[in-house]
Amino acid sequence: MRLFIAEKPSLARAIAENLPAAEKRNGTGAIICGDDVVTWCYGHILEQVPPDEYDAKYKHWHMEDLPIIPRDWKLKIKSSAVAQFNVIRKLTEQAAVIVNAGDPDREGQLLVDEVLLFVGNKKKVWRLLLNALDEKSIKYAMEHLQENEKFTGLYNSALARSRADWLVGMNLTRCYTIRSREAGYDGVVNVGRVQTPTMALVVRREDEILNFKPTTHYKVQITWQHKNGTVPTIWQMPDITKGLDTEGRLLDKKIAETLLARMQAVAKGTITAVEKKKKQEPQRLPYSLSALQIDAGKRYGYSPQQVLDAMQSLYEKKLTSYPRSDCEYLPENQFKDAATILANLSTIGNGAWRRLTAKADKNIKSRAWNDKKITAHHAIVPTTIKAAPDRLPETEKNLYMMTAAAYLAQFFPIHIYMATKITVEADGEIFVGTGKTIIEEGWKEIYRRPNTKAADNDDAASAELPPVKKGDGVIYFDGAIKENVTKPPKRFTPASLVEAMKKIGNFVRDENLKKDLQECAGIGTEATRAGIIEKLQTTGFFALAKKYLVPTEKARRAMTLLPDDITYPDITALWEKQLDEIAAGKLPLAKFFDRQAQSIATILTAAQNISLQPAEDAVRCPNCGKAMKKRRSVHGEFWGCSAYPKCRGTRKIDDR
């Protein structure tokens, strides 16, 4: 018997539908397909045990018991999954061959492998990698099973992530909750390896906004008349110009007014340079999950979780490929599917879609088709199953169309344009105008929307410039002083916060780390970022004001308690990079955990030495002066020192 263990029931059903057995029937917790059996997990059906199941003393939170670092890590069966676990264990004992059919990422690898290790499996295990659930993709994957041992690095990476989260959460949450209570504050101070630096991004951004001081600055715009047309330009202020700030902005309006009056009087200039450069933009890449979450957030206001849920539904309907992908490239062997997919896309939407798909060139092979860029998954694209978007829920329809447009772009030409820069000199002053002439619109035609205006641009980068040559004379035509006021940074939206988590190198404290983290995949994963942001909202660290995330008082208090090592993303980002190295087999698991233990020990030592501002209403211990908390004994309630058992100071309940 060959046993397939899928990550979830929907995946199990899709696998069973494509097994060759003539007879298929439902069993208890499994689908029997001739000599094959397909069973399933419900995501992780094993979980790590809490500290008190390692030692009963950990039921009570005491600083002297930290750090808690298990020597032999333990798992237990989730109470909601006992029956299904027993089905898997029994089938594993009966099987001759086992196939790990978890999702094609590190968590999918871990959640099946950990079950097999838990039951002591010694049988041969193969790996089924499904990036889509349509018939063609499943059959291809079935024909290309790989040895599960090849993915040990991926398993180790997921295991390291899981244990690192446990170590940080259990030790640092206890540590800072104890210190917080000593200062008279109630509640638990939740600390998470990814959650806490994510929270801090939003708090710091809010502080930047509150402390922002607007600056008014000026630019002089001059339009020159050439015999072939007008040339809009901007005054290039010399560095020695009075009234400039440290960033080269002109703060003195009188200087701008004087310059403008001077040019009106001079009334003529000379073109001293004409630079033309042919440029091109290759086809945009298809979507990864985070790229789709970011774009959908900007376009439709969808939250990252909404995008993930909708894309999961499209995946289970077999209309799009695996959604939790961090990859924006496609395997070269899927290029042959293009004709089928494009034919399907030609039947959807309105006449514009039919016109665009008719213009697609199936022979164009963009940079997206690159086997060297593929890991466990590829970019999110439509499958070979024909969709009827108008019959889908609105969110799914919009996301399907976005995914389809990005795929369609691969079969349009490269966008080519001529970038032109014209330099004008007048009375010793330099003015520059830039423009862009489109030669081949190419793939950008797909994203051209009618009745939309180009974004305002001070340097007129998209302006149509007349044909001119060096040495030509020009005459003053018009001028204006443009007043600009600097704006504070924008608050994060859920979508832009996903982008920040992905590009975490932009937010690290240590400038030396930025280069090291350029290739880092960020903090969190494609599958977890949305959930982390949702959790920060539901646990009261963020509030949603219109579409923007605003930190609450709870978040601000946490920031006053926690050290920079926890709230800045430096350590977390480095850990994420190390998880990638574990997956690639470049970093031993033991070495990673040694670093974890050292880091946590350092943070705990520092935490014991911090001095916290006591809560205003805290009751003080008569012995040590620390805050007290209400306790209960057989004699009733009393105030007991929060530093118990080190200090056993007490007060009567009415004695403040």
Secondary structure as a PSIPRED ss2 file (coil, helix, strand):
# PSIPRED VFORMAT (PSIPRED V4.0)

   1 M C   1.000  0.000  0.000
   2 R E   0.000  0.000  1.000
   3 L E   0.000  0.000  1.000
   4 F E   0.000  0.000  1.000
   5 I E   0.000  0.000  1.000
   6 A E   0.000  0.000  1.000
   7 E C   1.000  0.000  0.000
   8 K C   1.000  0.000  0.000
   9 P H   0.000  1.000  0.000
  10 S H   0.000  1.000  0.000
  11 L H   0.000  1.000  0.000
  12 A H   0.000  1.000  0.000
  13 R H   0.000  1.000  0.000
  14 A H   0.000  1.000  0.000
  15 I H   0.000  1.000  0.000
  16 A H   0.000  1.000  0.000
  17 E H   0.000  1.000  0.000
  18 N C   1.000  0.000  0.000
  19 L C   1.000  0.000  0.000
  20 P C   1.000  0.000  0.000
  21 A C   1.000  0.000  0.000
  22 A C   1.000  0.000  0.000
  23 E C   1.000  0.000  0.000
  24 K E   0.000  0.000  1.000
  25 R E   0.000  0.000  1.000
  26 N E   0.000  0.000  1.000
  27 G E   0.000  0.000  1.000
  28 T C   1.000  0.000  0.000
  29 G C   1.000  0.000  0.000
  30 A E   0.000  0.000  1.000
  31 I E   0.000  0.000  1.000
  32 I E   0.000  0.000  1.000
  33 C E   0.000  0.000  1.000
  34 G C   1.000  0.000  0.000
  35 D C   1.000  0.000  0.000
  36 D E   0.000  0.000  1.000
  37 V E   0.000  0.000  1.000
  38 V E   0.000  0.000  1.000
  39 T E   0.000  0.000  1.000
  40 W E   0.000  0.000  1.000
  41 C C   1.000  0.000  0.000
  42 Y C   1.000  0.000  0.000
  43 G C   1.000  0.000  0.000
  44 H C   1.000  0.000  0.000
  45 I C   1.000  0.000  0.000
  46 L E   0.000  0.000  1.000
  47 E E   0.000  0.000  1.000
  48 Q E   0.000  0.000  1.000
  49 V C   1.000  0.000  0.000
  50 P C   1.000  0.000  0.000
  51 P H   0.000  1.000  0.000
  52 D H   0.000  1.000  0.000
  53 E H   0.000  1.000  0.000
  54 Y C   1.000  0.000  0.000
  55 D C   1.000  0.000  0.000
  56 A H   0.000  1.000  0.000
  57 K H   0.000  1.000  0.000
  58 Y H   0.000  1.000  0.000
  59 K H   0.000  1.000  0.000
  60 H C   1.000  0.000  0.000
  61 W C   1.000  0.000  0.000
  62 H C   1.000  0.000  0.000
  63 M H   0.000  1.000  0.000
  64 E H   0.000  1.000  0.000
  65 D H   0.000  1.000  0.000
  66 L C   1.000  0.000  0.000
  67 P C   1.000  0.000  0.000
  68 I C   1.000  0.000  0.000
  69 I C   1.000  0.000  0.000
  70 P C   1.000  0.000  0.000
  71 R C   1.000  0.000  0.000
  72 D C   1.000  0.000  0.000
  73 W C   1.000  0.000  0.000
  74 K C   1.000  0.000  0.000
  75 L E   0.000  0.000  1.000
  76 K E   0.000  0.000  1.000
  77 I E   0.000  0.000  1.000
  78 K C   1.000  0.000  0.000
  79 S H   0.000  1.000  0.000
  80 S H   0.000  1.000  0.000
  81 A H   0.000  1.000  0.000
  82 V H   0.000  1.000  0.000
  83 A H   0.000  1.000  0.000
  84 Q H   0.000  1.000  0.000
  85 F H   0.000  1.000  0.000
  86 N H   0.000  1.000  0.000
  87 V H   0.000  1.000  0.000
  88 I H   0.000  1.000  0.000
  89 R H   0.000  1.000  0.000
  90 K H   0.000  1.000  0.000
  91 L H   0.000  1.000  0.000
  92 T H   0.000  1.000  0.000
  93 E H   0.000  1.000  0.000
  94 Q H   0.000  1.000  0.000
  95 A C   1.000  0.000  0.000
  96 A C   1.000  0.000  0.000
  97 V E   0.000  0.000  1.000
  98 I E   0.000  0.000  1.000
  99 V E   0.000  0.000  1.000
 100 N E   0.000  0.000  1.000
 101 A E   0.000  0.000  1.000
 102 G C   1.000  0.000  0.000
 103 D C   1.000  0.000  0.000
 104 P C   1.000  0.000  0.000
 105 D C   1.000  0.000  0.000
 106 R H   0.000  1.000  0.000
 107 E H   0.000  1.000  0.000
 108 G H   0.000  1.000  0.000
 109 Q H   0.000  1.000  0.000
 110 L H   0.000  1.000  0.000
 111 L H   0.000  1.000  0.000
 112 V H   0.000  1.000  0.000
 113 D H   0.000  1.000  0.000
 114 E H   0.000  1.000  0.000
 115 V H   0.000  1.000  0.000
 116 L H   0.000  1.000  0.000
 117 L H   0.000  1.000  0.000
 118 F H   0.000  1.000  0.000
 119 V C   1.000  0.000  0.000
 120 G C   1.000  0.000  0.000
 121 N C   1.000  0.000  0.000
 122 K C   1.000  0.000  0.000
 123 K C   1.000  0.000  0.000
 124 K C   1.000  0.000  0.000
 125 V E   0.000  0.000  1.000
 126 W E   0.000  0.000  1.000
 127 R E   0.000  0.000  1.000
 128 L C   1.000  0.000  0.000
 129 L C   1.000  0.000  0.000
 130 L C   1.000  0.000  0.000
 131 N C   1.000  0.000  0.000
 132 A C   1.000  0.000  0.000
 133 L C   1.000  0.000  0.000
 134 D C   1.000  0.000  0.000
 135 E H   0.000  1.000  0.000
 136 K H   0.000  1.000  0.000
 137 S H   0.000  1.000  0.000
 138 I H   0.000  1.000  0.000
 139 K H   0.000  1.000  0.000
 140 Y H   0.000  1.000  0.000
 141 A H   0.000  1.000  0.000
 142 M H   0.000  1.000  0.000
 143 E H   0.000  1.000  0.000
 144 H C   1.000  0.000  0.000
 145 L C   1.000  0.000  0.000
 146 Q E   0.000  0.000  1.000
 147 E E   0.000  0.000  1.000
 148 N H   0.000  1.000  0.000
 149 E H   0.000  1.000  0.000
 150 K H   0.000  1.000  0.000
 151 F H   0.000  1.000  0.000
 152 T H   0.000  1.000  0.000
 153 G H   0.000  1.000  0.000
 154 L H   0.000  1.000  0.000
 155 Y H   0.000  1.000  0.000
 156 N H   0.000  1.000  0.000
 157 S H   0.000  1.000  0.000
 158 A H   0.000  1.000  0.000
 159 L H   0.000  1.000  0.000
 160 A H   0.000  1.000  0.000
 161 R H   0.000  1.000  0.000
 162 S H   0.000  1.000  0.000
 163 R H   0.000  1.000  0.000
 164 A H   0.000  1.000  0.000
 165 D H   0.000  1.000  0.000
 166 W H   0.000  1.000  0.000
 167 L H   0.000  1.000  0.000
 168 V H   0.000  1.000  0.000
 169 G H   0.000  1.000  0.000
 170 M H   0.000  1.000  0.000
 171 N H   0.000  1.000  0.000
 172 L H   0.000  1.000  0.000
 173 T H   0.000  1.000  0.000
 174 R H   0.000  1.000  0.000
 175 C H   0.000  1.000  0.000
 176 Y H   0.000  1.000  0.000
 177 T H   0.000  1.000  0.000
 178 I H   0.000  1.000  0.000
 179 R H   0.000  1.000  0.000
 180 S H   0.000  1.000  0.000
 181 R H   0.000  1.000  0.000
 182 E H   0.000  1.000  0.000
 183 A C   1.000  0.000  0.000
 184 G C   1.000  0.000  0.000
 185 Y C   1.000  0.000  0.000
 186 D C   1.000  0.000  0.000
 187 G C   1.000  0.000  0.000
 188 V C   1.000  0.000  0.000
 189 V C   1.000  0.000  0.000
 190 N C   1.000  0.000  0.000
 191 V C   1.000  0.000  0.000
 192 G C   1.000  0.000  0.000
 193 R C   1.000  0.000  0.000
 194 V C   1.000  0.000  0.000
 195 Q H   0.000  1.000  0.000
 196 T H   0.000  1.000  0.000
 197 P H   0.000  1.000  0.000
 198 T H   0.000  1.000  0.000
 199 M H   0.000  1.000  0.000
 200 A H   0.000  1.000  0.000
 201 L H   0.000  1.000  0.000
 202 V H   0.000  1.000  0.000
 203 V H   0.000  1.000  0.000
 204 R H   0.000  1.000  0.000
 205 R H   0.000  1.000  0.000
 206 E H   0.000  1.000  0.000
 207 D H   0.000  1.000  0.000
 208 E H   0.000  1.000  0.000
 209 I H   0.000  1.000  0.000
 210 L H   0.000  1.000  0.000
 211 N C   1.000  0.000  0.000
 212 F C   1.000  0.000  0.000
 213 K C   1.000  0.000  0.000
 214 P C   1.000  0.000  0.000
 215 T C   1.000  0.000  0.000
 216 T E   0.000  0.000  1.000
 217 H E   0.000  0.000  1.000
 218 Y E   0.000  0.000  1.000
 219 K E   0.000  0.000  1.000
 220 V E   0.000  0.000  1.000
 221 Q E   0.000  0.000  1.000
 222 I E   0.000  0.000  1.000
 223 T E   0.000  0.000  1.000
 224 W E   0.000  0.000  1.000
 225 Q E   0.000  0.000  1.000
 226 H E   0.000  0.000  1.000
 227 K C   1.000  0.000  0.000
 228 N C   1.000  0.000  0.000
 229 G E   0.000  0.000  1.000
 230 T E   0.000  0.000  1.000
 231 V E   0.000  0.000  1.000
 232 P E   0.000  0.000  1.000
 233 T E   0.000  0.000  1.000
 234 I E   0.000  0.000  1.000
 235 W E   0.000  0.000  1.000
 236 Q C   1.000  0.000  0.000
 237 M C   1.000  0.000  0.000
 238 P C   1.000  0.000  0.000
 239 D C   1.000  0.000  0.000
 240 I C   1.000  0.000  0.000
 241 T C   1.000  0.000  0.000
 242 K C   1.000  0.000  0.000
 243 G C   1.000  0.000  0.000
 244 L E   0.000  0.000  1.000
 245 D C   1.000  0.000  0.000
 246 T C   1.000  0.000  0.000
 247 E C   1.000  0.000  0.000
 248 G C   1.000  0.000  0.000
 249 R C   1.000  0.000  0.000
 250 L E   0.000  0.000  1.000
 251 L C   1.000  0.000  0.000
 252 D C   1.000  0.000  0.000
 253 K H   0.000  1.000  0.000
 254 K H   0.000  1.000  0.000
 255 I H   0.000  1.000  0.000
 256 A H   0.000  1.000  0.000
 257 E H   0.000  1.000  0.000
 258 T H   0.000  1.000  0.000
 259 L H   0.000  1.000  0.000
 260 L H   0.000  1.000  0.000
 261 A H   0.000  1.000  0.000
 262 R H   0.000  1.000  0.000
 263 M H   0.000  1.000  0.000
 264 Q H   0.000  1.000  0.000
 265 A H   0.000  1.000  0.000
 266 V H   0.000  1.000  0.000
 267 A C   1.000  0.000  0.000
 268 K E   0.000  0.000  1.000
 269 G E   0.000  0.000  1.000
 270 T E   0.000  0.000  1.000
 271 I E   0.000  0.000  1.000
 272 T E   0.000  0.000  1.000
 273 A E   0.000  0.000  1.000
 274 V E   0.000  0.000  1.000
 275 E E   0.000  0.000  1.000
 276 K E   0.000  0.000  1.000
 277 K E   0.000  0.000  1.000
 278 K E   0.000  0.000  1.000
 279 K E   0.000  0.000  1.000
 280 Q E   0.000  0.000  1.000
 281 E E   0.000  0.000  1.000
 282 P C   1.000  0.000  0.000
 283 Q C   1.000  0.000  0.000
 284 R C   1.000  0.000  0.000
 285 L C   1.000  0.000  0.000
 286 P C   1.000  0.000  0.000
 287 Y E   0.000  0.000  1.000
 288 S C   1.000  0.000  0.000
 289 L H   0.000  1.000  0.000
 290 S H   0.000  1.000  0.000
 291 A H   0.000  1.000  0.000
 292 L H   0.000  1.000  0.000
 293 Q H   0.000  1.000  0.000
 294 I H   0.000  1.000  0.000
 295 D H   0.000  1.000  0.000
 296 A H   0.000  1.000  0.000
 297 G H   0.000  1.000  0.000
 298 K H   0.000  1.000  0.000
 299 R H   0.000  1.000  0.000
 300 Y H   0.000  1.000  0.000
 301 G C   1.000  0.000  0.000
 302 Y C   1.000  0.000  0.000
 303 S C   1.000  0.000  0.000
 304 P H   0.000  1.000  0.000
 305 Q H   0.000  1.000  0.000
 306 Q H   0.000  1.000  0.000
 307 V H   0.000  1.000  0.000
 308 L H   0.000  1.000  0.000
 309 D H   0.000  1.000  0.000
 310 A H   0.000  1.000  0.000
 311 M H   0.000  1.000  0.000
 312 Q H   0.000  1.000  0.000
 313 S H   0.000  1.000  0.000
 314 L H   0.000  1.000  0.000
 315 Y H   0.000  1.000  0.000
 316 E H   0.000  1.000  0.000
 317 K C   1.000  0.000  0.000
 318 K C   1.000  0.000  0.000
 319 L C   1.000  0.000  0.000
 320 T E   0.000  0.000  1.000
 321 S C   1.000  0.000  0.000
 322 Y C   1.000  0.000  0.000
 323 P C   1.000  0.000  0.000
 324 R C   1.000  0.000  0.000
 325 S C   1.000  0.000  0.000
 326 D C   1.000  0.000  0.000
 327 C C   1.000  0.000  0.000
 328 E C   1.000  0.000  0.000
 329 Y C   1.000  0.000  0.000
 330 L E   0.000  0.000  1.000
 331 P C   1.000  0.000  0.000
 332 E H   0.000  1.000  0.000
 333 N H   0.000  1.000  0.000
 334 Q H   0.000  1.000  0.000
 335 F H   0.000  1.000  0.000
 336 K H   0.000  1.000  0.000
 337 D H   0.000  1.000  0.000
 338 A H   0.000  1.000  0.000
 339 A H   0.000  1.000  0.000
 340 T H   0.000  1.000  0.000
 341 I H   0.000  1.000  0.000
 342 L H   0.000  1.000  0.000
 343 A H   0.000  1.000  0.000
 344 N H   0.000  1.000  0.000
 345 L H   0.000  1.000  0.000
 346 S C   1.000  0.000  0.000
 347 T C   1.000  0.000  0.000
 348 I C   1.000  0.000  0.000
 349 G C   1.000  0.000  0.000
 350 N C   1.000  0.000  0.000
 351 G H   0.000  1.000  0.000
 352 A H   0.000  1.000  0.000
 353 W H   0.000  1.000  0.000
 354 R H   0.000  1.000  0.000
 355 R H   0.000  1.000  0.000
 356 L H   0.000  1.000  0.000
 357 T H   0.000  1.000  0.000
 358 A H   0.000  1.000  0.000
 359 K H   0.000  1.000  0.000
 360 A C   1.000  0.000  0.000
 361 D C   1.000  0.000  0.000
 362 K C   1.000  0.000  0.000
 363 N C   1.000  0.000  0.000
 364 I C   1.000  0.000  0.000
 365 K C   1.000  0.000  0.000
 366 S C   1.000  0.000  0.000
 367 R C   1.000  0.000  0.000
 368 A C   1.000  0.000  0.000
 369 W E   0.000  0.000  1.000
 370 N C   1.000  0.000  0.000
 371 D H   0.000  1.000  0.000
 372 K H   0.000  1.000  0.000
 373 K H   0.000  1.000  0.000
 374 I C   1.000  0.000  0.000
 375 T C   1.000  0.000  0.000
 376 A C   1.000  0.000  0.000
 377 H C   1.000  0.000  0.000
 378 H C   1.000  0.000  0.000
 379 A C   1.000  0.000  0.000
 380 I E   0.000  0.000  1.000
 381 V C   1.000  0.000  0.000
 382 P E   0.000  0.000  1.000
 383 T C   1.000  0.000  0.000
 384 T C   1.000  0.000  0.000
 385 I C   1.000  0.000  0.000
 386 K C   1.000  0.000  0.000
 387 A C   1.000  0.000  0.000
 388 A C   1.000  0.000  0.000
 389 P H   0.000  1.000  0.000
 390 D H   0.000  1.000  0.000
 391 R H   0.000  1.000  0.000
 392 L C   1.000  0.000  0.000
 393 P C   1.000  0.000  0.000
 394 E H   0.000  1.000  0.000
 395 T H   0.000  1.000  0.000
 396 E H   0.000  1.000  0.000
 397 K H   0.000  1.000  0.000
 398 N H   0.000  1.000  0.000
 399 L H   0.000  1.000  0.000
 400 Y H   0.000  1.000  0.000
 401 M H   0.000  1.000  0.000
 402 M H   0.000  1.000  0.000
 403 T H   0.000  1.000  0.000
 404 A H   0.000  1.000  0.000
 405 A H   0.000  1.000  0.000
 406 A H   0.000  1.000  0.000
 407 Y H   0.000  1.000  0.000
 408 L H   0.000  1.000  0.000
 409 A H   0.000  1.000  0.000
 410 Q H   0.000  1.000  0.000
 411 F H   0.000  1.000  0.000
 412 F C   1.000  0.000  0.000
 413 P C   1.000  0.000  0.000
 414 I C   1.000  0.000  0.000
 415 H E   0.000  0.000  1.000
 416 I E   0.000  0.000  1.000
 417 Y E   0.000  0.000  1.000
 418 M E   0.000  0.000  1.000
 419 A E   0.000  0.000  1.000
 420 T E   0.000  0.000  1.000
 421 K E   0.000  0.000  1.000
 422 I E   0.000  0.000  1.000
 423 T E   0.000  0.000  1.000
 424 V E   0.000  0.000  1.000
 425 E E   0.000  0.000  1.000
 426 A E   0.000  0.000  1.000
 427 D C   1.000  0.000  0.000
 428 G C   1.000  0.000  0.000
 429 E E   0.000  0.000  1.000
 430 I E   0.000  0.000  1.000
 431 F E   0.000  0.000  1.000
 432 V E   0.000  0.000  1.000
 433 G E   0.000  0.000  1.000
 434 T E   0.000  0.000  1.000
 435 G E   0.000  0.000  1.000
 436 K E   0.000  0.000  1.000
 437 T E   0.000  0.000  1.000
 438 I E   0.000  0.000  1.000
 439 I E   0.000  0.000  1.000
 440 E E   0.000  0.000  1.000
 441 E C   1.000  0.000  0.000
 442 G H   0.000  1.000  0.000
 443 W H   0.000  1.000  0.000
 444 K H   0.000  1.000  0.000
 445 E H   0.000  1.000  0.000
 446 I H   0.000  1.000  0.000
 447 Y H   0.000  1.000  0.000
 448 R C   1.000  0.000  0.000
 449 R C   1.000  0.000  0.000
 450 P C   1.000  0.000  0.000
 451 N C   1.000  0.000  0.000
 452 T C   1.000  0.000  0.000
 453 K C   1.000  0.000  0.000
 454 A C   1.000  0.000  0.000
 455 A C   1.000  0.000  0.000
 456 D C   1.000  0.000  0.000
 457 N C   1.000  0.000  0.000
 458 D C   1.000  0.000  0.000
 459 D C   1.000  0.000  0.000
 460 A C   1.000  0.000  0.000
 461 A C   1.000  0.000  0.000
 462 S C   1.000  0.000  0.000
 463 A E   0.000  0.000  1.000
 464 E C   1.000  0.000  0.000
 465 L C   1.000  0.000  0.000
 466 P C   1.000  0.000  0.000
 467 P C   1.000  0.000  0.000
 468 V C   1.000  0.000  0.000
 469 K C   1.000  0.000  0.000
 470 K C   1.000  0.000  0.000
 471 G C   1.000  0.000  0.000
 472 D C   1.000  0.000  0.000
 473 G E   0.000  0.000  1.000
 474 V E   0.000  0.000  1.000
 475 I E   0.000  0.000  1.000
 476 Y E   0.000  0.000  1.000
 477 F E   0.000  0.000  1.000
 478 D E   0.000  0.000  1.000
 479 G E   0.000  0.000  1.000
 480 A E   0.000  0.000  1.000
 481 I E   0.000  0.000  1.000
 482 K E   0.000  0.000  1.000
 483 E E   0.000  0.000  1.000
 484 N E   0.000  0.000  1.000
 485 V E   0.000  0.000  1.000
 486 T C   1.000  0.000  0.000
 487 K C   1.000  0.000  0.000
 488 P C   1.000  0.000  0.000
 489 P C   1.000  0.000  0.000
 490 K C   1.000  0.000  0.000
 491 R C   1.000  0.000  0.000
 492 F C   1.000  0.000  0.000
 493 T C   1.000  0.000  0.000
 494 P H   0.000  1.000  0.000
 495 A H   0.000  1.000  0.000
 496 S H   0.000  1.000  0.000
 497 L H   0.000  1.000  0.000
 498 V H   0.000  1.000  0.000
 499 E H   0.000  1.000  0.000
 500 A H   0.000  1.000  0.000
 501 M H   0.000  1.000  0.000
 502 K H   0.000  1.000  0.000
 503 K C   1.000  0.000  0.000
 504 I H   0.000  1.000  0.000
 505 G H   0.000  1.000  0.000
 506 N H   0.000  1.000  0.000
 507 F H   0.000  1.000  0.000
 508 V C   1.000  0.000  0.000
 509 R C   1.000  0.000  0.000
 510 D C   1.000  0.000  0.000
 511 E H   0.000  1.000  0.000
 512 N H   0.000  1.000  0.000
 513 L H   0.000  1.000  0.000
 514 K H   0.000  1.000  0.000
 515 K H   0.000  1.000  0.000
 516 D H   0.000  1.000  0.000
 517 L C   1.000  0.000  0.000
 518 Q C   1.000  0.000  0.000
 519 E C   1.000  0.000  0.000
 520 C C   1.000  0.000  0.000
 521 A C   1.000  0.000  0.000
 522 G C   1.000  0.000  0.000
 523 I C   1.000  0.000  0.000
 524 G C   1.000  0.000  0.000
 525 T C   1.000  0.000  0.000
 526 E C   1.000  0.000  0.000
 527 A C   1.000  0.000  0.000
 528 T C   1.000  0.000  0.000
 529 R H   0.000  1.000  0.000
 530 A H   0.000  1.000  0.000
 531 G H   0.000  1.000  0.000
 532 I H   0.000  1.000  0.000
 533 I H   0.000  1.000  0.000
 534 E H   0.000  1.000  0.000
 535 K H   0.000  1.000  0.000
 536 L H   0.000  1.000  0.000
 537 Q H   0.000  1.000  0.000
 538 T H   0.000  1.000  0.000
 539 T C   1.000  0.000  0.000
 540 G C   1.000  0.000  0.000
 541 F C   1.000  0.000  0.000
 542 F E   0.000  0.000  1.000
 543 A E   0.000  0.000  1.000
 544 L E   0.000  0.000  1.000
 545 A E   0.000  0.000  1.000
 546 K C   1.000  0.000  0.000
 547 K C   1.000  0.000  0.000
 548 Y E   0.000  0.000  1.000
 549 L E   0.000  0.000  1.000
 550 V E   0.000  0.000  1.000
 551 P E   0.000  0.000  1.000
 552 T C   1.000  0.000  0.000
 553 E H   0.000  1.000  0.000
 554 K H   0.000  1.000  0.000
 555 A H   0.000  1.000  0.000
 556 R H   0.000  1.000  0.000
 557 R H   0.000  1.000  0.000
 558 A H   0.000  1.000  0.000
 559 M H   0.000  1.000  0.000
 560 T H   0.000  1.000  0.000
 561 L H   0.000  1.000  0.000
 562 L C   1.000  0.000  0.000
 563 P C   1.000  0.000  0.000
 564 D H   0.000  1.000  0.000
 565 D H   0.000  1.000  0.000
 566 I H   0.000  1.000  0.000
 567 T H   0.000  1.000  0.000
 568 Y C   1.000  0.000  0.000
 569 P C   1.000  0.000  0.000
 570 D H   0.000  1.000  0.000
 571 I H   0.000  1.000  0.000
 572 T H   0.000  1.000  0.000
 573 A H   0.000  1.000  0.000
 574 L H   0.000  1.000  0.000
 575 W H   0.000  1.000  0.000
 576 E H   0.000  1.000  0.000
 577 K H   0.000  1.000  0.000
 578 Q H   0.000  1.000  0.000
 579 L H   0.000  1.000  0.000
 580 D H   0.000  1.000  0.000
 581 E H   0.000  1.000  0.000
 582 I H   0.000  1.000  0.000
 583 A H   0.000  1.000  0.000
 584 A C   1.000  0.000  0.000
 585 G C   1.000  0.000  0.000
 586 K C   1.000  0.000  0.000
 587 L C   1.000  0.000  0.000
 588 P C   1.000  0.000  0.000
 589 L H   0.000  1.000  0.000
 590 A H   0.000  1.000  0.000
 591 K H   0.000  1.000  0.000
 592 F H   0.000  1.000  0.000
 593 F H   0.000  1.000  0.000
 594 D H   0.000  1.000  0.000
 595 R H   0.000  1.000  0.000
 596 Q H   0.000  1.000  0.000
 597 A H   0.000  1.000  0.000
 598 Q H   0.000  1.000  0.000
 599 S H   0.000  1.000  0.000
 600 I H   0.000  1.000  0.000
 601 A H   0.000  1.000  0.000
 602 T H   0.000  1.000  0.000
 603 I H   0.000  1.000  0.000
 604 L H   0.000  1.000  0.000
 605 T H   0.000  1.000  0.000
 606 A H   0.000  1.000  0.000
 607 A H   0.000  1.000  0.000
 608 Q H   0.000  1.000  0.000
 609 N H   0.000  1.000  0.000
 610 I C   1.000  0.000  0.000
 611 S C   1.000  0.000  0.000
 612 L C   1.000  0.000  0.000
 613 Q C   1.000  0.000  0.000
 614 P C   1.000  0.000  0.000
 615 A C   1.000  0.000  0.000
 616 E C   1.000  0.000  0.000
 617 D C   1.000  0.000  0.000
 618 A C   1.000  0.000  0.000
 619 V C   1.000  0.000  0.000
 620 R E   0.000  0.000  1.000
 621 C C   1.000  0.000  0.000
 622 P C   1.000  0.000  0.000
 623 N C   1.000  0.000  0.000
 624 C C   1.000  0.000  0.000
 625 G C   1.000  0.000  0.000
 626 K C   1.000  0.000  0.000
 627 A E   0.000  0.000  1.000
 628 M E   0.000  0.000  1.000
 629 K E   0.000  0.000  1.000
 630 K E   0.000  0.000  1.000
 631 R E   0.000  0.000  1.000
 632 R E   0.000  0.000  1.000
 633 S E   0.000  0.000  1.000
 634 V C   1.000  0.000  0.000
 635 H C   1.000  0.000  0.000
 636 G E   0.000  0.000  1.000
 637 E E   0.000  0.000  1.000
 638 F E   0.000  0.000  1.000
 639 W E   0.000  0.000  1.000
 640 G E   0.000  0.000  1.000
 641 C E   0.000  0.000  1.000
 642 S C   1.000  0.000  0.000
 643 A C   1.000  0.000  0.000
 644 Y C   1.000  0.000  0.000
 645 P C   1.000  0.000  0.000
 646 K C   1.000  0.000  0.000
 647 C C   1.000  0.000  0.000
 648 R C   1.000  0.000  0.000
 649 G C   1.000  0.000  0.000
 650 T E   0.000  0.000  1.000
 651 R E   0.000  0.000  1.000
 652 K C   1.000  0.000  0.000
 653 I C   1.000  0.000  0.000
 654 D C   1.000  0.000  0.000
 655 D C   1.000  0.000  0.000
 656 R C   1.000  0.000  0.000
